[in-house]
């Protein structure tokens, strides 16, 4: 691990100075290599799947690759390649009264460690985004996806070689031994930031052991709040999308809050849509009075990230109660209000403390691609930056370039 | 400590929404209270000094307050009050093809813990900067400055009361028990960022134990590099200022690198200035051949932050060797080149990996006030933001405000 970290640091020095064209060339060549190597990748994936037969269907689905998924990986890398290069951009410039010209210039973070679980496509996504941002990546794939990730990493290596960039720019930890994670987390001097992608157990281990800054997504207990002045048609379309478009993504709505006075007019059609789409409904008494299919919600429901076709529904007296509920139960990921009342919308945007706060839109827009970030490595729920979707721009830092003409402080 | 953290979280919610005027009013009232309370502060300081008689003169100087220092604290708080309010600023705004309008809006970090050592003025500075940024502050003063800090904190509390802001916006840990630091560092859920200000021992303890992001200044092993094309007069003025203006500040130059070919023309006058100002000189053989007063430097000198009137001097073959020396020995704080060669200057700015990189200016400009940040809580040497001088703007985060008109992802 030490040798990997040392090689990563040297590669990061080279990458920080690499021209934008070289990084784009490496990414495009990696996409070509992925397409050419599809057969080998699927063979490796079959070995991983064979070893994981005892796992759940959801687990196997995350692990499984097919030709479409390999093509999607290649396409995603091409998208990252086409994105404007973040490095060297002047983020701010000002001149001091003494004539010093100060610039804040975007630079890479350095060496980024990424620890992830079963999805092998993270190898391609994370490697590509790190490279775009000029960072050397140390990837620790889930042990269950080890063969798949190794085959994908070989394609990234081919891309780096084609562009003449250091081979150690993207390294996969070459062992399934879980002790490697402990070593990785202890290398506070060698790794500038760590990105855990996985379940609560992984995130908590990283929080406990990491000796470097963490860019982490904890969970998305997201709310959609239907204000009394919500447009019924918008509310109906937004709630169905926010919950059921893909119930398993972190931006999915988990709890629906509805102003009590408007609930009889708004809720029946919405609950009907959800039930018809196969969504299990759990609600408070007021909700259950409106629809007999709604099962009673327990206290735990208000704090649960289902990541599944289940929705908790609660009536509130108004925006004050909605804001208080979100402050208490929200996880700081994505929160939305549906209303035609501009003052209520602006108050919600201002007062809700979450990475993403929305008006009149589906919480499933919580996504780096939808934000225009090209691709994302995840959505950070920490308060410190980077917060929200983390794309190549967000995996950077800055330094100050100060140009003088002989100034002294005296 | 739990109760303090809980009160801080509630205060932070209020502060996040507090109007700019209320925060400024609290700061101005705190400055008034400091001036009115000067006598009580100096009495408290006398108790601290009496208990610290066994300490070094440098330590006692850091601890000692007098009327001028109390006035300087009050003035610094007024400067923070006059600075533009950071919160609510729209840092970026763009519209997506689907009509979603996305804004990145500046928000407070939340609850910030500050652990510091002997200088009691940090109580005033840190409290004021945190308040300006809308953060609740938990201040853990050095046990030696406990009475002084308690008296200063009372003035900040008076300011908060005058503006009707929550009393828990600025809390001083009410005990000298060092175990409190351990409790503070363990509260990863309750404190959003921790700022250690002190010696290496404190920083290392914080790195080891903190369960939250750290905004830390490690050390400033800063270099000034005199390139072959340096203007001799600028070089002479810059080096004297960079080392001797205040040798004990973190932006002071600790090592001087000089192009070998230009050294006979540049160095004698510079070394003469430094020796006349009382600076001890340590150098490699080439330097010693130019001035008999220069003592031999050991390997350890190239890695030492003297914070004192001592300078290490080394001749280099050219910019390549200078860059390599800085990459190996620099601490990522502040690095400067003196040259009239634009290409060399730009290469230095681009390739040196440090929070602040300068051309033709004294490294002692590494200071939030000199950058126009109003005041600073320190200079961060970490690679992740905030990097460099940390003022009120840098003690903030952001959230995304997304305004829709019924969009769904579908």
HADDOCK unambig.tbl for C-alpha pairs under 7 A between the chains (distance, minus, plus):
assign (segid A and resid 109 and name CA) (segid B and resid 383 and name CA) 6.01 0.50 0.50
assign (segid A and resid 109 and name CA) (segid B and resid 384 and name CA) 6.35 0.50 0.50
assign (segid A and resid 192 and name CA) (segid B and resid 383 and name CA) 6.78 0.50 0.50
assign (segid A and resid 207 and name CA) (segid B and resid 211 and name CA) 6.86 0.50 0.50
assign (segid A and resid 208 and name CA) (segid B and resid 211 and name CA) 6.97 0.50 0.50
assign (segid A and resid 211 and name CA) (segid B and resid 207 and name CA) 6.90 0.50 0.50
assign (segid A and resid 213 and name CA) (segid B and resid 213 and name CA) 6.22 0.50 0.50
assign (segid A and resid 234 and name CA) (segid B and resid 406 and name CA) 5.09 0.50 0.50
assign (segid A and resid 237 and name CA) (segid B and resid 408 and name CA) 6.97 0.50 0.50
assign (segid A and resid 238 and name CA) (segid B and resid 406 and name CA) 6.69 0.50 0.50
assign (segid A and resid 238 and name CA) (segid B and resid 408 and name CA) 5.76 0.50 0.50
assign (segid A and resid 241 and name CA) (segid B and resid 408 and name CA) 6.03 0.50 0.50
assign (segid A and resid 241 and name CA) (segid B and resid 409 and name CA) 6.78 0.50 0.50
assign (segid A and resid 241 and name CA) (segid B and resid 410 and name CA) 6.37 0.50 0.50
assign (segid A and resid 245 and name CA) (segid B and resid 410 and name CA) 6.39 0.50 0.50
assign (segid A and resid 349 and name CA) (segid B and resid 401 and name CA) 6.17 0.50 0.50
assign (segid A and resid 354 and name CA) (segid B and resid 399 and name CA) 6.67 0.50 0.50
assign (segid A and resid 355 and name CA) (segid B and resid 399 and name CA) 4.87 0.50 0.50
assign (segid A and resid 355 and name CA) (segid B and resid 400 and name CA) 6.09 0.50 0.50
assign (segid A and resid 356 and name CA) (segid B and resid 399 and name CA) 5.92 0.50 0.50
assign (segid A and resid 356 and name CA) (segid B and resid 400 and name CA) 4.68 0.50 0.50
assign (segid A and resid 356 and name CA) (segid B and resid 401 and name CA) 6.13 0.50 0.50
assign (segid A and resid 357 and name CA) (segid B and resid 400 and name CA) 6.11 0.50 0.50
assign (segid A and resid 357 and name CA) (segid B and resid 401 and name CA) 5.03 0.50 0.50
assign (segid A and resid 357 and name CA) (segid B and resid 402 and name CA) 6.11 0.50 0.50
assign (segid A and resid 358 and name CA) (segid B and resid 401 and name CA) 5.87 0.50 0.50
assign (segid A and resid 358 and name CA) (segid B and resid 402 and name CA) 4.54 0.50 0.50
assign (segid A and resid 358 and name CA) (segid B and resid 403 and name CA) 5.78 0.50 0.50
assign (segid A and resid 359 and name CA) (segid B and resid 402 and name CA) 6.35 0.50 0.50
assign (segid A and resid 359 and name CA) (segid B and resid 403 and name CA) 4.97 0.50 0.50
assign (segid A and resid 359 and name CA) (segid B and resid 404 and name CA) 5.49 0.50 0.50
assign (segid A and resid 360 and name CA) (segid B and resid 403 and name CA) 6.80 0.50 0.50
assign (segid A and resid 360 and name CA) (segid B and resid 404 and name CA) 4.81 0.50 0.50
assign (segid A and resid 360 and name CA) (segid B and resid 405 and name CA) 5.25 0.50 0.50
assign (segid A and resid 360 and name CA) (segid B and resid 406 and name CA) 4.86 0.50 0.50
assign (segid A and resid 360 and name CA) (segid B and resid 407 and name CA) 6.89 0.50 0.50
assign (segid A and resid 361 and name CA) (segid B and resid 404 and name CA) 5.15 0.50 0.50
assign (segid A and resid 361 and name CA) (segid B and resid 405 and name CA) 6.66 0.50 0.50
assign (segid A and resid 361 and name CA) (segid B and resid 406 and name CA) 5.17 0.50 0.50
assign (segid A and resid 361 and name CA) (segid B and resid 407 and name CA) 4.81 0.50 0.50
assign (segid A and resid 361 and name CA) (segid B and resid 408 and name CA) 6.06 0.50 0.50
assign (segid A and resid 362 and name CA) (segid B and resid 407 and name CA) 6.46 0.50 0.50
assign (segid A and resid 362 and name CA) (segid B and resid 408 and name CA) 5.17 0.50 0.50
assign (segid A and resid 362 and name CA) (segid B and resid 409 and name CA) 6.94 0.50 0.50
assign (segid A and resid 364 and name CA) (segid B and resid 409 and name CA) 6.74 0.50 0.50
assign (segid A and resid 365 and name CA) (segid B and resid 409 and name CA) 6.58 0.50 0.50
assign (segid A and resid 383 and name CA) (segid B and resid 109 and name CA) 5.99 0.50 0.50
assign (segid A and resid 383 and name CA) (segid B and resid 192 and name CA) 6.78 0.50 0.50
assign (segid A and resid 383 and name CA) (segid B and resid 397 and name CA) 6.52 0.50 0.50
assign (segid A and resid 384 and name CA) (segid B and resid 109 and name CA) 6.34 0.50 0.50
assign (segid A and resid 384 and name CA) (segid B and resid 397 and name CA) 5.55 0.50 0.50
assign (segid A and resid 385 and name CA) (segid B and resid 397 and name CA) 5.82 0.50 0.50
assign (segid A and resid 387 and name CA) (segid B and resid 399 and name CA) 6.95 0.50 0.50
assign (segid A and resid 397 and name CA) (segid B and resid 383 and name CA) 6.54 0.50 0.50
assign (segid A and resid 397 and name CA) (segid B and resid 384 and name CA) 5.55 0.50 0.50
assign (segid A and resid 397 and name CA) (segid B and resid 385 and name CA) 5.82 0.50 0.50
assign (segid A and resid 399 and name CA) (segid B and resid 354 and name CA) 6.68 0.50 0.50
assign (segid A and resid 399 and name CA) (segid B and resid 355 and name CA) 4.87 0.50 0.50
assign (segid A and resid 399 and name CA) (segid B and resid 356 and name CA) 5.94 0.50 0.50
assign (segid A and resid 399 and name CA) (segid B and resid 387 and name CA) 6.94 0.50 0.50
assign (segid A and resid 400 and name CA) (segid B and resid 355 and name CA) 6.09 0.50 0.50
assign (segid A and resid 400 and name CA) (segid B and resid 356 and name CA) 4.69 0.50 0.50
assign (segid A and resid 400 and name CA) (segid B and resid 357 and name CA) 6.14 0.50 0.50
assign (segid A and resid 401 and name CA) (segid B and resid 349 and name CA) 6.18 0.50 0.50
assign (segid A and resid 401 and name CA) (segid B and resid 356 and name CA) 6.13 0.50 0.50
assign (segid A and resid 401 and name CA) (segid B and resid 357 and name CA) 5.04 0.50 0.50
assign (segid A and resid 401 and name CA) (segid B and resid 358 and name CA) 5.88 0.50 0.50
assign (segid A and resid 402 and name CA) (segid B and resid 357 and name CA) 6.11 0.50 0.50
assign (segid A and resid 402 and name CA) (segid B and resid 358 and name CA) 4.55 0.50 0.50
assign (segid A and resid 402 and name CA) (segid B and resid 359 and name CA) 6.36 0.50 0.50
assign (segid A and resid 403 and name CA) (segid B and resid 358 and name CA) 5.78 0.50 0.50
assign (segid A and resid 403 and name CA) (segid B and resid 359 and name CA) 4.96 0.50 0.50
assign (segid A and resid 403 and name CA) (segid B and resid 360 and name CA) 6.81 0.50 0.50
assign (segid A and resid 404 and name CA) (segid B and resid 359 and name CA) 5.49 0.50 0.50
assign (segid A and resid 404 and name CA) (segid B and resid 360 and name CA) 4.81 0.50 0.50
assign (segid A and resid 404 and name CA) (segid B and resid 361 and name CA) 5.14 0.50 0.50
assign (segid A and resid 405 and name CA) (segid B and resid 360 and name CA) 5.27 0.50 0.50
assign (segid A and resid 405 and name CA) (segid B and resid 361 and name CA) 6.66 0.50 0.50
assign (segid A and resid 406 and name CA) (segid B and resid 234 and name CA) 5.08 0.50 0.50
assign (segid A and resid 406 and name CA) (segid B and resid 238 and name CA) 6.69 0.50 0.50
assign (segid A and resid 406 and name CA) (segid B and resid 360 and name CA) 4.88 0.50 0.50
assign (segid A and resid 406 and name CA) (segid B and resid 361 and name CA) 5.19 0.50 0.50
assign (segid A and resid 407 and name CA) (segid B and resid 360 and name CA) 6.90 0.50 0.50
assign (segid A and resid 407 and name CA) (segid B and resid 361 and name CA) 4.81 0.50 0.50
assign (segid A and resid 407 and name CA) (segid B and resid 362 and name CA) 6.45 0.50 0.50
assign (segid A and resid 408 and name CA) (segid B and resid 237 and name CA) 6.96 0.50 0.50
assign (segid A and resid 408 and name CA) (segid B and resid 238 and name CA) 5.75 0.50 0.50
assign (segid A and resid 408 and name CA) (segid B and resid 241 and name CA) 6.02 0.50 0.50
assign (segid A and resid 408 and name CA) (segid B and resid 361 and name CA) 6.07 0.50 0.50
assign (segid A and resid 408 and name CA) (segid B and resid 362 and name CA) 5.17 0.50 0.50
assign (segid A and resid 409 and name CA) (segid B and resid 241 and name CA) 6.79 0.50 0.50
assign (segid A and resid 409 and name CA) (segid B and resid 362 and name CA) 6.93 0.50 0.50
assign (segid A and resid 409 and name CA) (segid B and resid 364 and name CA) 6.74 0.50 0.50
assign (segid A and resid 409 and name CA) (segid B and resid 365 and name CA) 6.58 0.50 0.50
assign (segid A and resid 410 and name CA) (segid B and resid 241 and name CA) 6.34 0.50 0.50
assign (segid A and resid 410 and name CA) (segid B and resid 245 and name CA) 6.35 0.50 0.50
